[in-house]
Amino acid sequence: MIEDRHSHKKLWFAIVILAVVAITFMVATAWASIEMEETRSSLALVETELEVRQAQLAEAEAQLAAGEAELSTSRELIESLEAELFNLQVNYERLIAGYGYVLRAPSYQEMKVFLARDRISEHVYVPGEYTCVDFAADVKTNAAREGIRCAYVVIEFRGGGGHAIVAFDTTDEGLVFIEPQFDWEVELQVGKRYYQCVKPPPGNYMTKPPYDDTITRYVVVW
């Protein structure tokens, strides 16, 4: 009987120990689950905030890019208008002095000889200081000094902005357009990209620009 009572006590003691362990495990598990859920909630909030910040950053970058593009287009338009004004002023002054009446149309060969002798194409293109406007204006001025009739040509692009070149109404080949930065001939065509209109000599090529230089129209000013 004594041994049976002793055995029962051991059994109940073991049961109590197991019960305590089980309860402790359940409590620990529940606490861990609560902490894990709180961590997940915090992580979700951080991810949402990050997405919002990324969207705001993308919008700001897009607005900045649009502003820079608009500013660049405005600057090019101003340069083009200034060039037109300069050309009109030069022509007006020459007409007043009687200079415009002595200019003559060259032959194709005379035009080529003049371009070979002229040094404007050796100038360096400097953004904001010496651009296509200056190349075209200087070639026109130098041609006039030699009694050669030369036109200033304003080209407008679909992508905004534009370009300036020159032209000669030759006596044997008709109207010939020239890119004054290289002295290369150009076959202008509305609806075609400008760089594809330039006809470089063998061994040379015209680089494709990163912007849309499709010609929408051009104006020839004598």
GIVENBEL-V53528 format. One record per helix or strand. SS is the DSSP state (alpha for helix, beta for strand). FROM is the first residue (numbers start at 1). TO is the last residue. If there is no record, write none. Layout:
# GIVENBEL-V53528
((SS | FROM | TO) (SS | FROM | TO))
This chain:
# GIVENBEL-V53528
((alpha | 2 | 96) (alpha | 99 | 102) (beta | 104 | 104) (alpha | 108 | 117) (alpha | 120 | 122) (beta | 126 | 126) (beta | 130 | 130) (alpha | 132 | 145) (beta | 148 | 148) (beta | 151 | 157) (beta | 162 | 170) (beta | 174 | 179) (beta | 184 | 186) (beta | 193 | 193) (alpha | 194 | 197) (beta | 198 | 199) (beta | 214 | 221))
